[in-house]
Amino acid sequence: MTQLVLRLVLILSACAPTASAAEPVRAIWITRWDYRTRDDVERIVEHCADAGFDTLLFQVRGNATAFYRSSLEPWAEQLGWADPGFDPMATAIAAARRRGVALHAWVNVVPAWWGPDPPTDRAHVVHTHPEWLWFDAQGRRQAFSPRFYVSLNPCLPEVREYLVAVLAELLEEYAVDGLHLDYIRFPNEPPAQRPDQDFPRDVRTLALYREATGLAPDEDPGAWDGWRAEQVTELVRAIAGARDRVRPDAELSAAVGAEAEAALSHHQDWRRWIAEGLLERVFPMNYTADPARFERRMEAWSAFADRVSVVMGLRAGSVAPEVLIERMRWAERSMAGFGVFMYADFHDSQNTVIDVQTPERSRERAALRKAVLPHLRGS
């Protein structure tokens, strides 16, 4: 079967009306900071299934490190750069199967590293391929930061090939229900990039751009932005092709900017991805607390609901519980469902990076569960 025919079969299958497709998705993001042990993983799956979530977005790749057995990338720094004695990805899949919930591998695609210092494991891509990072016009590498990611350069074909190989291996080795792409864009917001910087300006990227367009970046800034967005789209195409070959029954989804123009500032052309049928689901990150902005985004995304499964991303901690419940209901009525960021807003966990673990926060989480779980459980 040719790749084109296979792609058409997948698209038609995704669009075919089935009993399961009619049910709204109730997803939740589980970060890589939420677990360290086998018991942590199994407890998280139990909590989510008991709550009424049916789709778990389980993060197993954050900054070019793995929470699964990989031949291409080292074990995560949170696991001490070593085999923890269990396989978090396999453990989560097995626990999800027991509870009848879907398990999607959540991966940060473009980020290379987060931290003020480089990774200590010399097998990390930062060390093995430093030329794959971002460089400015003066040849200076993007600075390591305690507050944000440094990134790989998706404009380089060899970087795209590497990332596709990493994700293809994950799909080949693990029977996940889906692959969920995050940071499938340029992470170029401050502090990753100052206003006077414009990555990437390394010699090789500029040569590729001139070969494609005959231009230098400053001669046509719009063309330069468009070309960079096309390189990210080419990466999405290649990932979709790998999925088609390796695990065609796994859904491919992406977390995307909730507003098209803002997403394009990060060279993320999700309109193009939808038009080409590259994804089965999109998760717009509609995390705003502002009701008017939330409503505008909902209305804008309703125009895409007949082209792709739109699962609206909600932030549990950004609004009052009663507002969150109403937004869940709205997404269930008008979209394909919702995804809630994040598990640590509902339960205590190992997460001390983007949340805190204090008695006060425990009480807040308990109150959120008391208010929201009856809705999730259907009562």
C-alpha positions as CSV (number, residue, x, y, z in Angstrom):
1,M,0.0,0.0,0.0
2,T,1.5,3.3,-1.0
3,Q,2.0,6.0,1.6
4,L,-0.7,8.2,-0.1
5,V,-3.3,5.4,0.0
6,L,-2.4,4.6,3.6
7,R,-2.8,8.3,4.5
8,L,-6.2,8.4,2.8
9,V,-7.3,5.3,4.7
10,L,-6.2,6.8,8.0
11,I,-8.0,10.1,7.3
12,L,-11.2,8.4,6.2
13,S,-11.1,6.1,9.2
14,A,-10.7,9.0,11.5
15,C,-13.7,10.8,9.9
16,A,-16.0,7.7,9.9
17,P,-18.8,7.9,12.4
18,T,-18.4,5.4,15.2
19,A,-19.9,5.0,18.6
20,S,-16.5,5.8,20.3
21,A,-15.9,8.9,18.0
22,A,-19.2,10.4,19.2
23,E,-18.0,10.4,22.8
24,P,-16.2,13.5,23.9
25,V,-12.6,13.1,24.9
26,R,-11.7,13.8,28.5
27,A,-7.9,14.1,28.5
28,I,-5.4,15.2,31.1
29,W,-1.7,16.1,30.8
30,I,0.7,14.3,33.2
31,T,4.1,15.9,33.3
32,R,7.5,14.2,33.6
33,W,7.9,15.8,37.0
34,D,4.9,14.0,38.5
35,Y,6.5,10.6,38.9
36,R,9.7,8.9,39.8
37,T,8.8,5.3,40.8
38,R,6.6,2.5,39.5
39,D,4.2,3.1,42.3
40,D,4.0,6.8,41.3
41,V,3.0,5.9,37.7
42,E,0.5,3.3,38.7
43,R,-1.1,5.6,41.3
44,I,-1.4,8.4,38.7
45,V,-3.2,6.2,36.2
46,E,-5.5,5.0,38.9
47,H,-6.3,8.5,40.0
48,C,-7.0,9.7,36.5
49,A,-9.2,6.7,35.6
50,D,-11.1,6.9,38.9
51,A,-11.7,10.6,38.2
52,G,-13.3,9.9,34.8
53,F,-10.5,10.9,32.4
54,D,-10.4,8.6,29.4
55,T,-7.2,9.8,27.7
56,L,-3.9,10.2,29.5
57,L,-1.2,12.4,27.8
58,F,1.8,11.0,29.6
59,Q,5.0,12.9,29.2
60,V,8.0,10.7,28.4
61,R,10.4,13.2,26.7
62,G,11.1,16.7,27.9
63,N,14.5,17.9,26.7
64,A,16.1,15.2,24.6
65,T,16.0,12.7,27.4
66,A,13.9,9.7,27.8
67,F,11.5,8.2,30.4
68,Y,11.6,4.9,28.4
69,R,14.2,2.6,27.1
70,S,15.8,4.4,24.1
71,S,18.8,3.5,22.1
72,L,19.1,7.1,20.8
73,E,18.7,9.3,23.9
74,P,19.9,9.0,27.6
75,W,17.6,8.3,30.5
76,A,16.2,11.5,32.0
77,E,18.1,13.6,34.5
78,Q,15.1,13.3,36.8
79,L,15.9,9.5,36.9
80,G,19.6,10.1,37.6
81,W,20.6,9.6,34.0
82,A,20.3,5.8,34.6
83,D,17.8,3.0,34.3
84,P,15.5,3.4,37.3
85,G,14.8,-0.3,37.5
86,F,11.5,0.0,35.8
87,D,10.2,1.4,32.5
88,P,7.8,4.4,33.1
89,M,6.4,4.2,29.6
90,A,5.7,0.4,29.7
91,T,4.3,0.7,33.3
92,A,1.9,3.5,32.2
93,I,0.7,1.5,29.2
94,A,0.1,-1.6,31.3
95,A,-1.8,0.3,34.0
96,A,-3.9,2.1,31.4
97,R,-4.8,-1.1,29.7
98,R,-6.0,-2.5,33.0
99,R,-8.3,0.5,33.5
100,G,-9.5,0.8,30.0
101,V,-8.1,4.3,29.3
102,A,-6.1,5.5,26.3
103,L,-2.4,6.3,26.8
104,H,-0.7,8.8,24.5
105,A,3.0,9.4,24.7
106,W,3.5,13.1,25.2
107,V,6.8,14.4,23.8
108,N,8.5,17.8,23.7
109,V,9.9,17.8,20.1
110,V,12.2,20.8,19.5
111,P,13.6,21.6,23.0
112,A,17.1,20.3,23.6
113,W,17.8,21.2,27.3
114,W,16.5,23.2,30.2
115,G,18.9,24.5,32.9
116,P,21.7,27.0,33.5
117,D,24.4,24.4,32.8
118,P,24.7,21.8,30.1
119,P,23.6,18.2,30.8
120,T,26.2,16.1,32.6
121,D,25.6,13.1,30.5
122,R,28.0,13.2,27.6
123,A,25.7,11.1,25.4
124,H,23.2,14.0,25.3
125,V,22.6,15.6,21.9
126,V,23.9,18.9,23.3
127,H,27.3,17.3,23.5
128,T,27.2,14.9,20.6
129,H,25.9,17.5,18.1
130,P,26.4,21.0,19.5
131,E,26.1,22.3,15.9
132,W,22.4,21.4,16.0
133,L,21.6,24.1,18.5
134,W,20.6,27.7,17.7
135,F,23.2,30.3,16.8
136,D,22.9,34.0,16.2
137,A,24.4,36.0,13.3
138,Q,27.6,36.5,15.3
139,G,28.0,32.7,15.7
140,R,27.0,32.8,19.4
141,R,25.1,29.7,20.7
142,Q,21.8,30.3,22.4
143,A,22.6,30.7,26.1
144,F,21.6,28.0,28.6
145,S,19.0,29.3,31.0
146,P,17.5,28.3,34.4
147,R,14.1,29.5,33.1
148,F,13.6,28.1,29.7
149,Y,14.7,25.7,27.0
150,V,17.5,25.9,24.5
151,S,16.5,24.3,21.3
152,L,17.5,22.2,18.4
153,N,17.4,23.8,15.0
154,P,14.5,22.3,12.9
155,C,15.7,24.1,9.8
156,L,18.5,21.5,9.5
157,P,17.5,18.3,7.7
158,E,19.7,16.2,9.9
159,V,17.9,17.5,13.0
160,R,14.6,16.6,11.5
161,E,15.9,13.2,10.6
162,Y,17.2,12.7,14.2
163,L,13.9,13.7,15.8
164,V,11.9,11.5,13.5
165,A,14.2,8.6,14.3
166,V,13.7,9.2,18.1
167,L,9.9,9.3,17.8
168,A,9.8,6.3,15.3
169,E,11.7,4.2,17.8
170,L,9.2,5.2,20.6
171,L,6.3,4.2,18.4
172,E,7.9,1.0,17.2
173,E,8.8,-0.2,20.7
174,Y,5.7,0.8,22.7
175,A,2.1,0.0,21.9
176,V,0.8,3.5,22.7
177,D,-2.6,4.7,21.6
178,G,-1.2,7.9,20.4
179,L,1.7,10.3,20.0
180,H,1.2,13.8,21.4
181,L,3.5,16.5,20.0
182,D,4.3,19.5,22.2
183,Y,6.8,22.3,21.5
184,I,6.4,21.4,17.9
185,R,7.4,25.0,17.1
186,F,10.2,27.5,17.7
187,P,10.4,28.0,21.5
188,N,11.5,31.6,20.8
189,E,9.6,33.6,23.5
190,P,11.6,35.4,26.2
191,P,13.8,34.4,27.9
192,A,14.8,32.0,25.2
193,Q,15.3,34.9,22.8
194,R,16.0,38.6,23.3
195,P,14.2,41.1,21.0
196,D,17.5,41.8,19.3
197,Q,18.1,38.1,18.4
198,D,16.7,36.1,15.6
199,F,17.5,32.4,15.6
200,P,18.9,30.5,13.7
201,R,21.5,32.5,11.8
202,D,24.2,29.9,11.5
203,V,26.1,29.6,8.2
204,R,24.4,26.3,7.2
205,T,20.9,27.5,7.9
206,L,21.5,30.7,6.0
207,A,22.9,28.7,3.0
208,L,19.8,26.4,3.0
209,Y,17.6,29.5,3.0
210,R,19.4,31.2,0.2
211,E,19.4,28.0,-1.8
212,A,15.6,27.7,-1.4
213,T,14.7,31.4,-1.9
214,G,17.7,33.3,-3.3
215,L,17.4,35.6,-0.3
216,A,19.1,36.6,2.9
217,P,16.8,36.8,6.0
218,D,16.7,40.6,6.3
219,E,15.9,41.1,2.6
220,D,12.3,39.8,3.1
221,P,11.4,39.2,6.8
222,G,8.1,37.7,5.8
223,A,9.7,35.2,3.5
224,W,12.2,34.3,6.2
225,D,9.4,33.7,8.7
226,G,7.4,31.6,6.2
227,W,10.4,29.5,5.4
228,R,11.1,28.7,9.0
229,A,7.4,27.8,9.5
230,E,7.7,25.5,6.5
231,Q,10.7,23.7,8.1
232,V,8.5,22.9,11.2
233,T,5.7,21.8,8.9
234,E,8.2,19.5,7.1
235,L,9.1,18.0,10.5
236,V,5.4,17.3,11.2
237,R,5.0,15.7,7.8
238,A,8.0,13.5,8.4
239,I,6.7,12.5,11.9
240,A,3.3,11.7,10.4
241,G,5.0,9.6,7.7
242,A,6.9,7.6,10.3
243,R,3.7,7.0,12.3
244,D,2.1,5.7,9.1
245,R,4.9,3.3,8.6
246,V,5.5,2.1,12.2
247,R,2.3,2.3,14.1
248,P,-0.6,3.5,11.8
249,D,-3.2,2.8,14.4
250,A,-1.7,5.4,16.8
251,E,-3.4,8.8,16.8
252,L,-1.1,11.7,16.1
253,S,-2.0,14.9,17.9
254,A,-0.3,18.2,18.8
255,A,-0.7,20.9,21.4
256,V,-1.0,24.2,19.4
257,G,-1.3,27.9,20.0
258,A,-4.9,28.9,20.6
259,E,-4.6,31.8,18.1
260,A,-3.3,31.4,14.6
261,E,-1.3,34.6,14.4
262,A,0.3,34.1,17.8
263,A,1.2,30.5,16.8
264,L,2.9,31.8,13.6
265,S,5.1,34.0,15.6
266,H,6.6,30.7,16.8
267,H,6.6,29.4,13.2
268,Q,3.9,27.0,14.0
269,D,1.5,26.9,11.0
270,W,-1.2,24.6,12.4
271,R,-3.7,25.8,9.8
272,R,-1.4,24.1,7.2
273,W,-1.2,20.9,9.2
274,I,-5.0,20.7,9.4
275,A,-5.4,21.4,5.7
276,E,-2.9,18.6,4.8
277,G,-4.6,16.1,7.2
278,L,-1.4,15.5,9.1
279,L,-3.0,15.2,12.5
280,E,-6.0,13.3,13.9
281,R,-6.4,15.7,16.8
282,V,-5.3,19.2,17.8
283,F,-5.3,20.5,21.4
284,P,-5.5,24.3,21.3
285,M,-4.0,25.6,24.5
286,N,-6.9,27.9,25.6
287,Y,-5.5,28.5,29.1
288,T,-6.7,32.1,29.4
289,A,-8.6,33.2,32.5
290,D,-10.2,36.0,30.5
291,P,-13.8,35.0,29.6
292,A,-14.0,37.1,26.5
293,R,-10.7,35.9,25.1
294,F,-11.7,32.3,25.9
295,E,-15.0,32.7,24.1
296,R,-13.3,34.3,21.0
297,R,-11.0,31.3,20.8
298,M,-13.8,28.9,21.1
299,E,-15.7,30.6,18.3
300,A,-12.6,30.7,16.1
301,W,-11.9,27.0,16.6
302,S,-15.5,26.0,15.8
303,A,-14.6,26.7,12.2
304,F,-12.1,23.8,12.2
305,A,-14.3,21.3,14.1
306,D,-15.5,19.6,10.9
307,R,-11.9,19.2,9.6
308,V,-10.1,17.7,12.5
309,S,-10.9,16.5,16.0
310,V,-10.5,19.7,18.2
311,V,-9.9,18.8,21.9
312,M,-9.9,22.1,23.7
313,G,-7.0,22.6,26.1
314,L,-8.1,24.0,29.5
315,R,-5.9,25.0,32.5
316,A,-7.4,23.7,35.7
317,G,-5.6,26.2,38.0
318,S,-6.4,29.3,36.0
319,V,-10.1,29.7,36.9
320,A,-12.6,28.9,39.6
321,P,-13.9,25.3,39.7
322,E,-17.4,26.2,38.5
323,V,-15.9,28.1,35.5
324,L,-13.7,25.1,34.7
325,I,-16.8,22.8,34.8
326,E,-18.7,25.1,32.4
327,R,-15.8,25.3,30.0
328,M,-15.6,21.5,30.1
329,R,-19.3,21.3,29.2
330,W,-18.9,23.9,26.5
331,A,-16.0,21.9,24.9
332,E,-18.0,18.7,25.1
333,R,-21.0,20.3,23.4
334,S,-19.2,22.1,20.6
335,M,-15.8,20.4,20.2
336,A,-14.5,16.8,20.4
337,G,-13.9,17.2,24.1
338,F,-11.3,18.7,26.4
339,G,-7.8,18.2,27.7
340,V,-7.0,19.5,31.2
341,F,-3.6,20.8,32.2
342,M,-2.5,19.4,34.5
343,Y,-2.5,16.3,36.9
344,A,-0.6,18.2,39.6
345,D,-3.5,20.7,39.9
346,F,-5.7,17.7,41.0
347,H,-3.3,15.6,43.0
348,D,-0.1,15.8,45.1
349,S,2.8,14.5,43.1
350,Q,6.6,14.6,42.8
351,N,6.1,17.9,40.8
352,T,8.1,20.7,42.5
353,V,9.1,22.4,39.3
354,I,5.8,23.9,37.9
355,D,3.8,23.3,41.1
356,V,4.4,23.2,44.8
357,Q,3.7,20.5,47.4
358,T,2.5,22.1,50.6
359,P,-0.4,21.4,52.9
360,E,-2.2,24.5,51.6
361,R,-1.9,23.3,48.0
362,S,-3.0,19.8,49.0
363,R,-6.2,21.3,50.4
364,E,-6.7,23.3,47.2
365,R,-6.3,20.2,45.2
366,A,-8.8,18.3,47.4
367,A,-11.3,21.1,46.9
368,L,-10.8,21.1,43.1
369,R,-11.4,17.3,43.1
370,K,-14.5,17.6,45.2
371,A,-16.0,20.2,42.8
372,V,-14.9,18.8,39.4
373,L,-14.9,15.1,39.7
374,P,-18.7,14.6,40.0
375,H,-18.9,16.2,36.5
376,L,-16.2,14.0,35.1
377,R,-17.8,10.9,36.6
378,G,-21.1,11.9,35.0
379,S,-23.1,12.7,38.1
